[in-house]
Amino acid sequence: MATNHRAPVKSLSEQVRWQLMWLGVGLFLACILLLFVFTWRSVELTTTSLMQLEAESLVRVAAENPGLPLPQGETFGAYRTWEEIPEYLRRHFENMPLRSGKIFEVSLSGIDGEPEHLYLLHHIDENYGELFLLSRHSATEIDAISASLVNSALSQALWISLIIFVALFFLARWLIRRTTEPLALLSQWAGNLSKNPDQPLKVDFPIEELNRLAAQLREGVDQLEIFNRREQEFLKHASHELRTPLAIIQASLDTLNLQSGNKDRPAVRRALRASANMNRLSTALLWLARDSERPIDKERVEAEKLCHQMIDDQRYLLGDRDIRVSVNAVTEIREIEREMFSIVLINLIRNAFQHSTNGTINVKILAGKLRISNPANDETVATIDHMASGFGLGLQLVRRICQKLGWQFSFEKISNTVIVTITWSTD
């Protein structure tokens, strides 16, 4: 199965730095290419220009001295007509369409067998008529001149590239500083916004897009703050409203417990425990809604007795399923937030009883750890996973309590077993 590999995350400064570096490499290669093309064209134009100047100079001298013979040497010769050119040289250009002002080049072997280059220029003057110039040079000389020009071009390209890279270096530093400074200000502004959401913060950045982004962040934080306040107010009011009927129920159950006989007393006691659990839940919701840092008093808890009591209260959830419950608990926990621990324990036991398949539910309580595991099939695991992701009120309450008390909450699936572990400090 194909997997999508996420590209590595880079900072804005790194991205700009790499982009400018590749831009510099591209400019360097472009400069070298342009210089080589320019050098090649310069050699051709220089050769053409020199022979054209030589032809014009000969025409001017011939016009001033009509009887002066044209120069004809070993490496250079001037001829008035095509037939005057020596046949062993002329035959190399016989199949070429001669055109005034164009230089033709051929390669041949000299007398000593060394390669040579032969250049022919056909020049036409209105007053003087036709003039043919032949230039003959050793290939070694031409290669030496070409190598000198190439070395010169390469040297110039390196110097130009060095200048470009230095300029790009300072440009990159300037661009990165100019680009990241507003973003750093926005990051600092967002940090202050998260720490002090109620305080007004001025939105005044040098980039308009950052101002709009900051305004949207401000609006989003304000909406979240309003939502959180509304949620906290609702929890406070709901908890306060529940206290009065819960107190009445508790008092009535206490009276009924005193007046009932031995036959009805177990049912009344279960109702009393359920009422006490509702009171603890109301207290926990009110405590969470206040978002107070005030610590809760710690008490001694008879862990084994409390665990068996809550298992008995929730056993009806097992129905007719073939489920066994194994308890391995210490007799007493010395120091712990009793009310919050009771809420966490009963919610986790209820969750295990509701979603367990046939098998054994293991409840283990140590001095600093609570561990509950239950068997589950694929469908049940998916349901519990959905609840653990944030849609189960009981598990959400457990998460909130653990987060506020500094307890560690872990939820894991191993094969067909769901394991929930709560760890707290025993200091």
C-alpha positions in Angstrom: 0.0 0.0 0.0 1.4 3.4 -1.0 2.2 5.8 1.8 2.2 9.5 1.6 5.5 10.9 2.9 5.1 14.4 4.3 7.7 16.9 3.1 10.0 18.2 5.8 8.9 21.3 7.5 11.2 24.3 7.1 11.1 27.8 8.5 10.4 30.7 6.2 14.0 31.9 6.4 15.3 28.5 5.4 12.9 28.4 2.4 13.9 31.9 1.3 17.6 31.0 1.7 17.3 27.8 -0.4 15.3 29.6 -3.1 17.9 32.3 -3.4 20.6 29.8 -3.5 19.0 27.9 -6.4 18.4 31.3 -8.0 22.1 32.0 -7.7 23.1 28.7 -9.2 20.7 29.3 -12.1 22.2 32.8 -12.7 25.7 31.3 -12.5 25.0 28.7 -15.2 23.2 31.3 -17.3 26.2 33.7 -17.1 28.6 30.9 -18.1 26.4 30.0 -21.1 25.9 33.6 -22.2 29.7 34.3 -21.9 30.6 31.2 -24.0 28.0 32.2 -26.6 29.3 35.7 -26.5 32.9 34.6 -26.8 32.1 32.3 -29.7 30.3 35.1 -31.5 33.0 37.6 -30.7 35.6 35.3 -32.4 33.6 35.1 -35.5 32.8 38.8 -35.5 36.4 39.8 -34.8 37.6 37.6 -37.7 35.0 39.1 -40.1 35.7 42.6 -39.0 39.5 42.3 -39.3 39.3 40.9 -42.8 36.7 43.6 -43.8 39.0 46.3 -42.5 41.9 44.7 -44.3 39.9 44.7 -47.6 38.9 48.3 -47.2 42.4 49.3 -46.4 43.7 47.5 -49.6 41.0 49.2 -51.7 42.0 52.6 -50.4 45.7 52.0 -51.0 45.1 50.7 -54.5 43.0 53.7 -55.3 45.8 56.0 -54.2 48.5 53.9 -55.9 47.0 52.0 -58.9 50.3 50.4 -59.9 51.0 49.0 -56.5 50.8 45.2 -56.5 48.5 43.4 -54.0 50.2 41.6 -51.1 50.5 37.8 -51.6 52.3 36.0 -48.8 52.4 32.6 -47.2 49.7 33.4 -44.6 47.8 36.2 -46.4 47.0 37.0 -50.0 44.8 39.4 -52.0 43.5 38.7 -55.5 41.4 40.8 -57.9 39.7 37.9 -59.6 38.7 34.3 -58.7 41.1 32.9 -61.3 44.1 34.6 -59.8 43.7 32.5 -56.6 46.1 29.4 -56.8 44.1 26.4 -57.9 45.2 24.2 -54.9 43.6 26.8 -52.7 40.7 27.7 -54.9 39.3 24.2 -55.2 38.4 24.1 -51.5 35.8 26.8 -52.1 34.5 25.9 -55.5 31.2 24.4 -54.2 30.5 27.3 -51.9 28.1 30.1 -52.9 30.2 33.2 -52.7 28.6 36.3 -51.2 30.1 39.7 -50.6 31.0 40.3 -47.0 30.7 36.6 -45.9 33.8 34.7 -44.7 34.1 31.0 -45.6 36.3 28.6 -43.6 37.7 25.3 -44.5 40.2 22.9 -42.7 43.0 21.3 -44.6 46.4 19.7 -44.1 49.5 21.8 -44.6 52.7 20.8 -46.4 54.2 19.3 -43.2 50.9 17.5 -42.5 49.8 19.8 -39.7 46.1 20.9 -39.8 45.4 24.4 -41.0 42.4 26.8 -41.3 41.8 28.7 -44.5 39.6 31.7 -44.6 38.2 33.4 -47.7 36.5 36.8 -47.9 34.7 38.1 -51.1 34.7 41.9 -51.0 33.0 44.1 -53.6 33.6 47.8 -53.8 31.6 50.1 -56.1 34.7 51.8 -57.5 37.3 49.1 -57.2 35.3 46.1 -58.0 35.9 42.6 -56.7 38.6 41.7 -54.2 39.3 38.2 -52.7 41.2 37.9 -49.4 42.8 34.6 -48.3 44.0 34.1 -44.8 45.9 30.9 -43.8 46.7 30.0 -40.2 47.9 27.0 -38.3 45.2 25.1 -36.3 47.6 25.3 -33.3 47.6 29.1 -33.4 43.8 29.2 -33.7 43.4 26.8 -30.8 45.8 28.8 -28.7 43.8 32.0 -29.4 40.5 30.2 -28.8 41.8 28.7 -25.5 42.9 32.2 -24.4 39.5 33.6 -25.2 37.8 30.7 -23.3 40.0 31.1 -20.3 39.3 34.8 -20.3 35.6 34.2 -20.6 35.7 31.6 -17.8 37.6 33.9 -15.5 35.1 36.7 -16.2 32.2 34.3 -15.5 33.7 33.3 -12.1 34.2 36.8 -11.1 30.7 37.8 -12.2 29.3 34.7 -10.3 31.2 35.6 -7.2 29.8 39.1 -7.3 26.3 37.7 -7.9 26.7 35.3 -4.9 27.9 38.0 -2.6 25.1 40.3 -3.7 22.6 37.4 -3.2 24.0 36.7 0.2 23.4 40.2 1.4 20.1 40.3 -0.4 19.0 37.0 1.3 20.0 38.4 4.7 18.0 41.6 4.1 15.0 39.7 2.7 15.0 37.2 5.6 15.2 39.9 8.2 12.5 42.0 6.5 10.3 39.0 6.1 10.7 37.3 9.5 10.6 40.5 11.6 6.8 41.0 11.1 6.2 37.3 11.6 8.2 37.4 14.8 6.1 40.3 16.0 3.0 38.4 15.1 4.2 35.3 17.0 5.0 37.5 20.0 1.6 39.2 19.7 -0.2 35.8 19.5 1.8 34.6 22.6 0.6 37.7 24.6 -2.9 37.1 23.3 -2.9 33.5 24.6 -1.6 34.6 28.0 -3.9 37.6 28.4 -7.0 37.0 26.2 -9.0 39.6 28.1 -6.6 42.5 27.6 -6.9 44.5 24.4 -3.8 44.2 22.1 -3.1 46.7 19.4 -3.1 45.3 15.9 -0.5 47.4 14.1 1.9 45.5 11.8 3.8 46.9 8.8 2.1 44.3 6.5 -1.6 44.5 5.8 -2.0 40.7 5.5 -0.6 40.3 9.0 -3.0 42.8 10.3 -5.9 40.9 8.8 -4.5 37.6 10.2 -4.1 39.1 13.7 -7.6 40.5 13.5 -9.0 37.0 12.7 -6.9 35.5 15.5 -8.3 38.1 17.9 -11.9 37.4 16.7 -11.4 33.6 17.1 -9.9 33.9 20.6 -12.8 36.2 21.6 -15.3 33.7 20.3 -13.6 30.9 22.2 -13.5 32.9 25.3 -17.2 33.7 25.1 -18.0 30.1 24.5 -15.8 29.0 27.5 -17.4 31.5 29.8 -20.9 30.5 28.7 -20.0 26.8 29.3 -18.5 27.6 32.7 -21.6 29.6 33.7 -23.8 26.8 32.6 -21.9 24.3 34.6 -21.9 26.5 37.7 -25.7 27.1 37.4 -26.4 23.5 36.7 -24.3 22.3 39.7 -25.9 24.8 42.0 -29.4 23.9 40.8 -28.7 20.2 41.4 -27.5 20.7 44.9 -31.0 21.5 46.4 -32.8 18.4 44.9 -29.8 16.2 45.7 -29.9 17.4 49.3 -33.6 16.6 49.5 -33.1 13.2 47.9 -30.2 12.5 50.3 -32.2 13.5 53.4 -35.2 11.5 52.3 -33.1 8.4 51.7 -31.5 8.8 55.1 -34.9 8.9 56.7 -36.1 6.0 54.6 -33.0 4.0 55.6 -33.8 4.5 59.3 -37.4 3.5 58.9 -37.0 0.6 56.5 -36.7 -3.0 57.5 -33.9 -5.4 56.8 -35.6 -6.5 53.6 -35.6 -3.1 51.9 -32.4 -1.8 53.4 -30.0 -3.0 50.6 -32.0 -1.2 47.9 -32.1 2.0 50.0 -28.3 1.8 50.6 -27.7 1.5 46.8 -29.9 4.5 46.3 -27.9 6.3 49.0 -24.7 5.5 47.2 -26.1 6.6 43.9 -27.2 9.9 45.5 -23.7 10.3 47.0 -22.2 9.7 43.6 -24.5 12.4 42.2 -23.3 14.8 44.9 -19.7 14.0 44.1 -20.3 14.5 40.4 -22.0 17.9 41.0 -19.1 19.0 43.2 -16.6 17.9 40.5 -18.4 19.8 37.8 -18.5 22.9 39.9 -14.8 22.5 40.7 -13.9 22.1 37.0 -16.1 25.1 36.0 -14.4 27.4 38.5 -11.0 26.6 36.9 -9.4 27.3 40.3 -5.8 26.4 41.2 -6.7 25.8 44.8 -5.7 22.2 45.8 -8.3 19.7 47.0 -7.7 18.1 50.4 -6.3 14.6 50.3 -7.7 11.8 52.4 -7.2 8.1 53.2 -9.2 5.8 50.9 -10.0 2.2 51.5 -9.3 1.2 47.9 -10.3 -2.4 48.0 -13.6 -1.8 49.8 -14.5 1.2 47.6 -13.7 -0.8 44.5 -15.9 -3.8 45.4 -18.7 -1.4 46.4 -18.7 0.4 43.0 -18.5 -3.0 41.2 -21.6 -4.2 43.1 -23.4 -0.9 42.2 -22.6 -1.2 38.5 -22.9 -5.0 38.1 -26.4 -4.7 36.6 -24.7 -3.3 33.5 -23.2 -6.7 32.8 -26.7 -8.2 32.0 -26.5 -11.8 31.0 -23.1 -11.7 29.5 -20.5 -14.2 30.6 -18.1 -11.7 32.3 -16.0 -12.2 35.4 -14.5 -9.4 37.4 -11.0 -9.8 39.0 -10.0 -7.2 41.6 -6.4 -6.8 42.8 -6.3 -3.7 45.0 -4.3 -2.5 47.9 -6.2 -2.2 51.2 -5.7 1.5 51.6 -4.4 4.5 49.7 -2.8 7.0 52.1 -3.0 10.3 50.4 -5.4 11.1 47.4 -8.2 13.4 46.4 -11.0 11.0 47.6 -14.0 12.6 45.8 -12.2 12.9 42.4 -10.7 9.4 42.7 -14.2 8.0 43.3 -15.5 9.8 40.2 -12.7 8.5 38.1 -13.0 4.9 39.4 -16.8 4.6 39.0 -16.7 6.1 35.5 -13.9 3.7 34.3 -15.7 0.7 35.9 -19.0 1.7 34.3 -17.2 2.2 30.9 -15.6 -1.3 31.2 -18.9 -2.9 32.2 -20.8 -1.3 29.3 -18.4 -2.2 26.5 -16.8 -5.4 27.6 -17.4 -8.7 25.7 -17.3 -12.1 27.3 -14.2 -12.7 29.4 -12.5 -11.2 32.4 -12.4 -7.6 33.5 -9.3 -6.9 35.5 -9.2 -4.0 38.0 -5.8 -3.3 39.6 -5.2 -0.6 42.2 -1.7 0.0 43.5 -0.3 2.8 45.7 0.1 5.2 42.7 -1.7 3.5 39.8 -5.1 2.4 38.7 -5.4 0.0 35.8 -8.6 -1.4 34.3 -8.6 -3.8 31.3 -11.5 -5.4 29.5 -11.9 -7.7 26.5 -13.5 -6.2 23.4 -14.1 -7.1 19.8 -13.4 -4.9 16.8 -16.8 -3.2 17.0 -16.5 -2.5 20.7 -13.0 -1.3 20.3 -14.1 1.2 17.6 -16.9 2.4 19.9 -14.5 2.9 22.9 -12.0 4.6 20.6 -14.6 7.0 19.4 -15.5 7.8 23.0 -11.9 8.2 24.0 -11.4 10.7 21.2 -13.7 13.1 22.9 -17.3 12.0 22.6 -17.9 10.1 25.8 -19.0 12.2 28.7 -17.5 9.8 31.3 -14.1 9.6 29.7 -14.1 13.3 29.1 -14.7 13.9 32.7 -12.0 11.5 33.7 -9.6 13.3 31.3 -10.4 16.7 32.7 -10.0 15.6 36.3 -6.6 13.9 35.5 -5.4 16.9 33.6 -6.3 19.3 36.4 -4.8 17.1 39.2 -1.7 16.3 37.3 -2.5 12.7 36.9 -1.4 10.7 33.9 -4.1 9.2 31.7 -3.4 6.6 29.1 -5.8 4.7 26.8 -4.4 1.9 24.7 -5.6 -1.1 22.6 -3.6 -4.3 22.6 -5.1 -7.0 20.4 -8.7 -7.4 21.6 -8.1 -5.8 25.0 -8.7 -2.2 26.0 -6.5 -0.9 28.8 -7.0 2.4 30.7 -4.3 3.4 33.2 -4.3 6.3 35.7 -1.0 7.2 37.4 -0.6 9.8 40.2 2.1 10.9 42.5 2.5 9.2 45.8 4.7 12.0 47.4 
